[in-house]
């Protein structure tokens, strides 16, 4: 459905109002509407009536950008879809004059109409199955053509689009039907619709501000209101477009004063008899016996005593609601494309406390919006949890203002690979993350994940200061299907089917996709077919695949071939986690690796990577044995010589002997009077023995920070245009958990100039959001969630290192998550505004 069509669709909910508006409600209404006007969220007129008498009416704003003439309660707004009430009434009037019947075939009045089984009633009730005319006009007319009712009929005649359903089979709001009804009115009355409207409705009711106007009519009265839109603090024209040569579905103009007269006439027989009018307030009964809750131009509640309609088109958002038992009417006509006032009025009239939007202004910022383009001086206004306006903005009365003092404002950083979630239970303020500008973490990496329901429950029970999204871990699926003790083999077909079913369920609940950790024992023994079958399940759900690939050293080439093949066969985005070259005699081959990935991209494979900005990793001792032969001295010697530097690699944790923690492998070997290769085997043996004797031990038994990468390769990987930034970090151990993103800004931007600041920010924000399928984040853009970071590019730096891995970064001044400031003055603020982010992508094939 087109955007244009969405603007015209009416609001279905019928408002329940209190028994009688109280003085307190009226005071609350006036206060709320005044505040909305002062904050740029209202340009319009509101009227509330009890038993036909206005108990409150007020105009806010201007009617014309050129003249700046103030709005009045007699100003005439384009009613958009509220116009359908008048079209329906004219059809009823012609029915009473025996000019037509509701159940006439449309072809009786419009012989060129190509559908023989559609009646006038079907058009009135939106049960015809016709397509929206916007889409046809966009497809078959160019931008110089003004659409008319006759052209709509010709489109249907010439192209005869297939009906969406059998007439009266469903209710589907459709403007095309009311355009055709306008033509039926002209045929049956022998008059132009604007003349018939004026003669039969406007004059008899004494309406002073009501008329039909479209682009086929040369002149309009002086009280016509022109549509506007507020964009980035400025009011801009947003009025009629080339489709507005039509009538029937819209383009009636009226004021709140006249609409009250119109609404009150519906209690009488001034226009049609009560029996005929009853048809307008009778919902359609569909072929299957269900009730549609729509009459002739009115949405109806189940009792039939409450009815309403909205109108939304270009710069106009309107509502008329009536309770015929309580004799309460309220009307709002606006020309500013902001629906806030409508929802606030509903809340107040339904007896709820109104929740006025909260705005905050960040002024005088050096704005870097995440696109990679040059920074510019601008202000940013947040409204609740979203970015509302960007530009040269002035504060509203009593608005909270943060003076950025020329510091750099960027989107919140997105950590593509995080292991921080577990620590958020005790650190809900997420200081390890927000102190380096991270506002969203992506977990489930390396093949291990929590079930979606568990994550949602934990986030609900213990709110945190950052957003969380997750992949579903391959190893977790294997463990559930095969048993934790049976992972060191290839999965059986029936076990793969169990994994596929579980993954499909997790995808349906919002998982981003499948994450593998193929270098780890829990997944290493899987074959390519197992992984590919699971990847296809993720692809079928429009998910993604991310992988700690099967080898980052001796089998790197083949491991890259595997992920490229998965991308090729599934046609979904695939990403290499923490890309690196970990074998010493392959250092310097990063250009070849990147050329391989770039070639895959040129062949249509959407492959990307993420990278952390360090030349040492954090993992288990076992990954140093690619063949998993932990007692083979030759393999241990190969690890020492090729896969890590014993003198630069620190054993971070070692439960069997805590005295070893913090020492290098070379230092431990020296105390044991052994060669490093022997010590490596001994440490793995001790860890295995400890694990078998302590099956309930919580946490990592052994962890090593392994020095095994070339700084040149790291810089090359960071610079590749399709590499995002990640931490792969947690709450201690490797300093990347506290400093990865600020290290990029301080070292790789300011010091080595490997990246420009704009490019680095892009890699931390928009690129990562796109690669991982995270919607409406990663850019400073109107309508995006207000995740923001304010920092000083001249001082920002990481302070965490091997000796002090939890030192907070410098230079990150303030951080906002979903519009709430969560970090300032080098500490969390205690606001827990993070949300759980689900994949928004609809399922395929279900």
Secondary structure, DSSP 8 states (H G I E B T S, - for coil): --HHHHHH----------SS--HHHHHHHHHHHHHHHHTT---EEEEEEETTEEEEEEEESBS-TTT--B--TT-BEE-GGGHHHHHHHHHHHHHHTTS--TTSBHHHH-TT---TT-BHHHHHHT-S----HHHHHHHHS-TT---BHHHHHHHHHHH----SSSTTS-----HHHHHHHHHHHHHHHTS-HHHHHIIIIIHHHT-SS-EE--TTS----TTB---EEEETTEEEE----TTTB--SSS-EEE-HHHHHHHHHHTTTTSSS-HHHHHHHTS--B-TTS-B-SB-SS-EE-TTSSEEEEEEEETTEEEEEEEETTTTEEEEEEESSS--HHHHHHHHHHTT-------EEEEEEEEEE-SSS---EEEEEEEETTEEEEEES----TT-EEEE-TT-EEEE-EEESS---GGGGGT-TT-HHHHTTTEEEEEE-GGG----HHHHHHHHHHS--SSEEEE-EEHHHHHHHHH-TT--SS---HHHHHHHHHHHHHHHHTT--EEEEETTSHHHHT--HHHHHHHHHHHHHTT-EEEEE-S-SSTTHHHHHHHHHHHHHHH-S-EEETT-----GGGTT-HHHHHHHHHHHHHTT--EEEEE-S-SEEEE-GGGG-TT--TT-HHHHHHIIIII--TTT-EEEEETT-GGGTTEEHHHHHHHTTS-HHHHHHHHHHHHHHHHHH-TT--S-SEEEEEE---HHHHHHHHHSTTEEE-----SSSSTHHHHHHHHIIIIIIIIS-SS-HHHHHHHHTHHHHHHHT-TT-SS--TTSB--EEEE-TTT-B----SSSTT---BSEEEEEETTEEEEETTEE-S-----B-------S--
